[in-house]
Amino acid sequence: MSLCEHGPGHSEVVYDSSSRFVATVGADSAMVLRDAENGSEVQLIADDHDYKPIRALAVSPSAADYTPQLVTGCEGGSIRTFSFPELQFKSIMHRFDSPVRQLAYSADGKLIAAVVEDSSEVHLFDVATEKPKCKLKKHAHHVRSVAFDPSGTYLASTGGDGAMAVWDLSKGISDSLQPAWSSAKLLMDAKGTPERHLHRLAWRPDGATLAVPLKSALTILAPGKWNEVMGLRGGKASEGHEADVSVLAYSPSGRYLATGD
């Protein structure tokens, strides 16, 4: 089954929490919703982003206490909300001056974290009010990726200079919040490669570990002490890839870890 119909350029793909649907977006400014079992098209929205490439996509989690929704972030800088699975436009949550590169929901669906091109801050939004919540400041270079842990306690972020930070959201969410842990050069320095190295992190579904892509390797950290509990080095993590690993994803069971370049 092939789902690649968006044409050249970066595409995003996500499953909803029930695994019934798979949604994709791409450089053609289209959103496509498919049946996850057979790949058949359920919904197609082609022209709702002013013909701007859509770079970010997220679906609200099942734990959210509101009607399911989907959010997108596009090259034009807007974050837009849609009903799910109907994909009816609801609102423009926010407009940035730069492209939106990644969006992520917290485990309870109350927060959305946004990665914006050329921004060294993690932007948090309150889903209920659709207003900015705060900006997390630690990175010296622009943020590449964010990932909430399944318990909702931690938010991990990476920077283009190889830095990584983990924020303990249980300490209170505000502009003054400082990381619970950080590393200046854990990931590869990718300042000159804005599209290639996404630095995407992956929490195991039970929250027991956090997988981090390194240059030609990957490491798996234990929350709390943030020590390495497993690592793949010497090229093993990049076997089958033409470039360094920059995207990670766990299977729902947590048994398998997929890698992408």
Secondary structure, DSSP 4 states (H G I P E B T S, - for coil): -----S-SS--EEEE-TTSSEEEEE-TTS-EEEEETTT--EEEEE-SSSTTPPEEEEEE--TT-SS--EEEEEETTSEEEEEETTT--EEEEEEE-SS-EEEEEE-TTSSEEEEEETT--EEEEEETTTTEEEEEEE--SS-EEEEEE-TTSSEEEEEETTS-EEEEEGGG--STT---SEEESSSSPP-TT-TTT-----EE-TTSS-EEEEETTEEEEE-TTT--EEEEE-TTGGGTT-SS---EEEE-TTSS-EEEE-
